[in-house]
Amino acid sequence: MRGLNTKKIGDKGEQIAAEYLKGKGYKIIARNVHIGDGEIDIIAQDGDNLVFVEVKTRYSYSYGNPLEAITKDKIKHIIRSAKMYISSNHLYNMQVRFDVIGTTGDEIEHIKDAFWLN
């Protein structure tokens, strides 16, 4: 049962993040993209930047800040998935950026350029 609740909370957080980004002028290209062994929560365009967005959501702060759940291993998976997406869609000439968004209740924390493609 807990898994279903966690999934619903995560889906709601991703919806909140997508609406937030739209409100900031981002164009949402795709959501929940499964590629390779990973998933990219949101792919968006912000001006000339192709932005890969990782979203973490918590129901409350009792389990800590949601952004603390983005580990080095998670970052490696996101970068690997982004490289596969770029390659499969021939997007070599676009500027790439990685953002993270944490949502807790009605609060949103957005970090642009949270990490880089290497």
N, C-alpha and C positions, 0 to 999 in steps of 0.2 A: 504494500500500500504506500509506503514511504516513497518508493521509486516513482510512482505515478504522481504524487504530490510534487516531488522534486522536478519532474518533467514539466508539469503545468506551471510551476513557478519559473522555470527556465524559459519556457515558451512565452510567458507573459513578459518577462524581462527583455527578451529579444524583440517583442512587439513594441514595448516602451522605447527601447533603444532605436529601432527603425523610425518610429514617429519623431523622436527627438532629432535624429540626423536629418530627416526630411525638413523639419522646422528650421534647421541650420543651413538649408540649401543643398544638402547632399542629394544625389540621385541614387536610389537603391537599385543596384543591378541584379543582385541575387541574395537569397537567404538560405541558410542551412545547406551549403554546397558540400556534398560528400565527394572527396577526391583522394585517391590513394587510400591510405589508412587513417585519414583525418577528416575533419569537418571545419569549414569556415562558416562562422555564424552569419556574418553580413559582409557582402562585397558592395562597395559603393564608389561613386565618383564624386570628388570634391574639387571642382575646378579641373586642373590638369592632372590631378592625383587619382590613381587607383588605390582605394583604401580597403584594406582587409581589417575587419573589426571583430575582436573577440569580446563576447558579452558574458559577464558573470553576474548572477542574481542571487540574492539572499532574501529570505522572508523578513529577517531581522538581523541585527548586529550580534545576536547571541552566539553565532558561529564565526564572528569576525567580519572584517571588511571583505566584500566579495572579490576585490582586486588581489587580495592576498592569495587567492586560489590559482592565480596564473603563475605557474612554476616555470623554471628553465626548460624542463622537458616539454611542457605544453607549448612554450614559445618555439622550440625546435620543430614540433609537429605542425604548428601553424605556418611557419616559414616554409617547411617542406611542401605542405599542401598549396601554399600560395605560389611557389615556384612551378608546381605541376599545373596549376590553373593558368598561370601566365604562359607557360609553354604550350599547353593544349589549345589556348585561345589566341596564340601568336600576338601577345601584347607586350612585346619586347621594348617598344619605344615609349611606354608610359612611365611616368614617375610613380613609384610605389611607396605607400605609407602604411604603417600598422598602428591602429588605434585600439584602445581597450575602453570598455564602458562597464562600470559597475552600477547595478541598481539595487537599492534596498528600500522597500516600500515605495514612497513617492520620490525618493532621492536618486539623483543621477550624477555619477562622477565620470567625466570623459577625459581621457588622457590621449592627446594627439602625439604621434611619433613615439609611442611607448617603447618600441624596439625597432631594429632595422634589419633589412634584408642583407644577408652576407653570403 
